[in-house]
Amino acid sequence: MTRGQTLILMILALLVVAVIAAMGYIVWRSSQLPQVVVTPLTLEIAEVRTVIPTWTPVPAGTATPTLPPAPTRTPVPTRTPFPTSTPTNTPTPVPVELVNGEFDGLMPNRIPGWEWSADINYIPGGNYDPHNSYAEPIFSAADDPARRINGSTLKIETIRWLKFRAWVYQTVTATTGSTVYFQVRATAYSSIDKLKLRAGVDAQGNAGCSNARWGEVTINQDDGIVTISSPRVVVGAAGRVTACLYAEPLYPDVNNAAFFDRAVLVVAPPRP
């Protein structure tokens, strides 16, 4: 063994002795320290119970009824449109000349071209009833220019303090089926009250005015001149009509008078 190897072995031996001495020292030191009692940590884990929710059963739904099938609609037949009517021209009414419709050539109680009738139940000296006594009417031409309508004008009156009830009429020919009406201009005078005036037409052309249809006004001098028209009528099978005038005071005043002029019959021919 060489000298160098011997030296190395000696160093290693010293290191071993040093290590052993150090370990012994550590053991001795540890025996001198107070002993620590280590108490094992006991962990109490509370048991957590999971509550399982109770299942509430859902009530079974009511079964939907089966709807019956919709009825088959029967097709509605298409309506045949009405044929369009072609409008016919409305006949134009035209005036028909009456005999002496202007009341010319009047004389006391004579009216050329016309006839007259009256209710007469009183004669001078008889029993007098102011409401129901009717004297004979007087027919003449209006002598007061303020009462004239168009030149010569028919005037109907009677004696003072009495009433009158009078008709004036004439019958003319007209085409059967024609539409006609009678028209006249009129005015009136009364000391206190008014007079009832009428224009009428009888579609059958009877004599007199008992079957006439009337248009009526109640007027006096304050109302001026008015036009009176009868209703429209259809000419009957006889082919003639009667045009009528009527006058009556409402009260037996000192003076009562009716005035008529420009009488005309208006005719519309039958529809074609």
Stockholm file with secondary structure:
# STOCKHOLM 1.0

chainA/1-272         MTRGQTLILMILALLVVAVIAAMGYIVWRSSQLPQVVVTPLTLEIAEVRTVIPTWTPVPAGTATPTLPPAPTRTPVPTRTPFPTSTPTNTPTPVPVELVNGEFDGLMPNRIPGWEWSADINYIPGGNYDPHNSYAEPIFSAADDPARRINGSTLKIETIRWLKFRAWVYQTVTATTGSTVYFQVRATAYSSIDKLKLRAGVDAQGNAGCSNARWGEVTINQDDGIVTISSPRVVVGAAGRVTACLYAEPLYPDVNNAAFFDRAVLVVAPPRP
#=GR chainA/1-272 SS CCHHHHHHHHHHHHHHHHHHHHHHHHHHHHHHSCCCCCCCCCCCCCCCCCCCCCCCCCCCCCCCCCCCCCCCCCCCCCCCCCCCCCCCCCCCCEEECCTTTTCCSCBTTBCTTCEEEECCCCCTTSCCCTTTCBCCCEEEECCCGGGCSSSSCEEEECSTTCBCCEEEEEEEECCTTCEEEEEEEEEEEESSSCEEEEEEEETTCCSSSTTCEEEEEEECGGGCCEEEECCCEECCTTCEEEEEEEEEESSCCSCEEEEEEEEEEEEECCCC
#=GC SS_cons         CCHHHHHHHHHHHHHHHHHHHHHHHHHHHHHHSCCCCCCCCCCCCCCCCCCCCCCCCCCCCCCCCCCCCCCCCCCCCCCCCCCCCCCCCCCCCEEECCTTTTCCSCBTTBCTTCEEEECCCCCTTSCCCTTTCBCCCEEEECCCGGGCSSSSCEEEECSTTCBCCEEEEEEEECCTTCEEEEEEEEEEEESSSCEEEEEEEETTCCSSSTTCEEEEEEECGGGCCEEEECCCEECCTTCEEEEEEEEEESSCCSCEEEEEEEEEEEEECCCC
//
